[in-house]
Amino acid sequence: MVDEVVARLEALAADSGGQVRLAPPVSGEEISSWTTGVPGDVRAFLERTSGFTVGGHPHVFDFNLPDNHVPVANEYWPLQDASASWLLHTDGSATTYYVDVDPESGAWGRVFSFWEQPYARLVAPDFLTWVDNLATGIRLSLEAARPGTDLRRAFAEWLYDAEDSLSRHPSDVVEPMPVATARTSGDAQVAETAAGLPDDAFLADLRTATYPTEIPFARVVPVGEAVTYTRFHSGGFLAATLVPDL
């Protein structure tokens, strides 16, 4: 799939009149030096391009963001405890995309996004599927944009509104459960996951969720409270825990 996705991006860049630009590749030596391990297919992608730009800001997709390599000042952002992540993109609407990384096996899993308020989304099953979806959007946006016009607007309309975009506002919703409810579930995995969470946490069961799916923690988290997210069982569950007053 790596060859197909990169070939699509290269063709789009060649046909865009300079409105789509691929970022330079990352050397294998540099990737090997990273604290977070990178699976073979993602490494193969990054060794050919580290991202791309669609018409300029805010549609700059940089998969080698500096925040992935330096300690984050806020220890609760974006994930903690049994979680790890690789940041993929931050857009102008305060939405951050990241891929879930298993801290024990190093496997890269599902792609999530979160907003500055406690809303989270399950976006895609994996990194390459998400990038391939973006390539589809670039192609459709190039077809929709009038010659000589800015590609940004056409791409933004596709990204946030089109039915085939994984970044659109989802129609599917998974309502998070209070931990007290989850602990009494007849589903053993739900109850086991909830048992290790604080009393003020909320748990969303994403095992059968589609892409994309909204997880509106803001509906249950007290107004003004900040949360930190924790993933369990390879992204099958996502929990939001209130950040304690410091």
N, C-alpha and C positions, 0 to 999 in steps of 0.2 A: 504493500500500500504506500510505502514511503516514496518509491519512484513515481507512482501515479500522482500523488499529491504535489510533490515538488515540480513535476513536469507541468501540471496544471497552473501552478503559480508562475513558473517561468514563461509559459505561453501568455498568460494574462498580462504579465509585466511587458512582454514584447509587443502586445497589441494595444496597450493602454495610452500610448503617446506620452509616456513619462508620468502618468498619474498613479501607477502602481509600481512600487520599487521594492526589490528584495534586499534585505539586510545582509551584510557579509556573513560568511560561515564562521563557525567556531572550530578551532583545531581540536583534534582528538586529545592532544596533550592537555589543553586547557580543561576540557570536559572531565578528564580523569582526575584533575586536581580539585574538583568541586567536592564539598562535603556531602551533598546529596547525590546519591548514585543516579545514573541516567540509564534507562533500559536501552537495548540495542536499537530498536526502531526509532526512538526519539533521538538517540545519538546520531544515527544515520541521517536523520532530517537536519539536525543542527549543524552537522558537518557540511551541509550544502547551503543552508541559509538559517539565520537565527531569527528570522521574522520578516515582516513586510509592512509597507505603508500604503494605505488606500486614500489618495487625495490629500494627505497631510493630517495634522492634528484635528480631532482626537483619535483618528483611526490609525494609530501607530501600534502595531502588534510586535512587541519586543519580548522574545522568549528567553532573553538573557538579562533580565532586569537586575540592577545592582542590589535591590533588597533581598535577592535570593542568596547573596554571598556575604552579607554583613549582619551582625546581630541587630535585631529589631528592638527599638527602644521600648515599645509597648509589648510586654511579654504575653499579653492576652490576644494579640492580633497576628494572623487571623485564626490560628488553631493552636491548641495546646494539648498537654497530657499525652494520650495515646495516638496523637495525630501528627502528621507532618504535611507539608504542602510545597508546591512550586508555583510561584506567582506567574501568571501568563499575560495579564493585560489589565490596565486601569484606564477607564475612559473618562470623559468629561462630566459624566452624570454621577460620579462618586461610586461607581460600580467596579468591583475588583473580581477578576476571574482567576481561579487557581485550579491546579490538578491535585487531587488527593494522592498522597504518597504514603504507602504503608511503612512505618518507621522500622519495622523488624525485617521484612523481606525486601524493602526498597522498591516494590512493585508500584508502578504508576497506574492509578485507577481512574475514577470518574472525574469529570470537570464540574466544578461548582462555581457559583458567583455569589457575592454578598454585597449588600448596599450599606451605606453608613448607618442607616437605621436597621433594626434587627429583622431584615428580610433576607432570606437565602434562596437560591435556586439550584436545582440539579439540572445541569445544562447538557452534558453529553457523556456517553459511556467511556470515552478516552480522548486523549490529546489529538491524535491524528484524525479521528472522526470530526472533532470540533474544527480543526484547521481545514479539512476538506469541505465542511459546510460553509466556512467563510469564503473559500475559493468559489463555491457555487454562487454565493451572494455577490462576489466581485464580478463574475461573468454576467449575471443578470443586471447588475447595476451599470456595467459598461454598455450593455444593450439598451438600457432604458435612458441613459443620459444622452442629451443632445450633443452633437459634435462641438467641441470647444468649450463646453460647460464644465463646471466643477463637479467632480465625481463624488465629493463628500456627501452632498445632499441625497443623491440617489442611493448611495450605499447605506446611509443612516436610515432612510425609509425602509430599505430591505431589512437591515439588521434588527430593527425594533418592531417592525409591523408585519413582515411577510410570514405567511403560514409555514414556509419551508425553512425559516431561520430558527436555529436553536437558541438564539439570543432574544427572541420575541417575548412579549409578556405572555406567560403560559396560561392556558385555559385549565390545565390540570393542577390541582392543589392537594397537598398533603397537610392536614391540620396537625400541629404538634400536640402531644399529650403532656399534661403535668406528670411529673415523675411518680407521684402518689398513685395515679391511675395506671401508669405503665407497670408499676411493680406488682399490681394485682392481676395483670393480664394472664389469660390462659395460654398465651403463646410463650413458650419457655424462653425463647431468645429475646423477646421483648422484655420479659420480667428480669432476666439475667443482666441485660444491658442496663436497665433502669436501676438495678440494685447497687451499682457502683457509682451512681450519680448523686450529687447533692440534692437535698430536699427541694430547693428552689429552681431546679433545672426543668427543662422541657425536652421531650424526645420525639423525633419524627421517624417513622418507619418508611424507608425508601426502597425496600427490597424489591418491590414490583412496580416502582414508579416509572413513568415514561419520561421522555426527553422532549422539551423541558418541563419541569414541574416546580411550582412555587411552594416554598415552605414559609408561611407567614408568621414567624415567631413574634412579630410586632403585635399581633392580635392578643397574645397571652402574656407577653413580658410587660411589667409595669412601665408606664410612660416615663421616659427620661433615664431608664436603666440601660447600661451597656451590657453586652453579652460577649462571651467567647464561645466558639464552636469546637466541638469534639466529634470526630467520626469514629465509627465502630464497624467491625465486620466488613472491611473493604468498601466502606461507603454505603453499606446497607442501612445504616442508621446515622442520623445527625442529631446531636444534642446541643442545646443552647443553655449555658450556665451564666447566672448573673455575675458580673465582675464585682468583687467586694470593694467596699469603700476603702481607699488607701489613705 
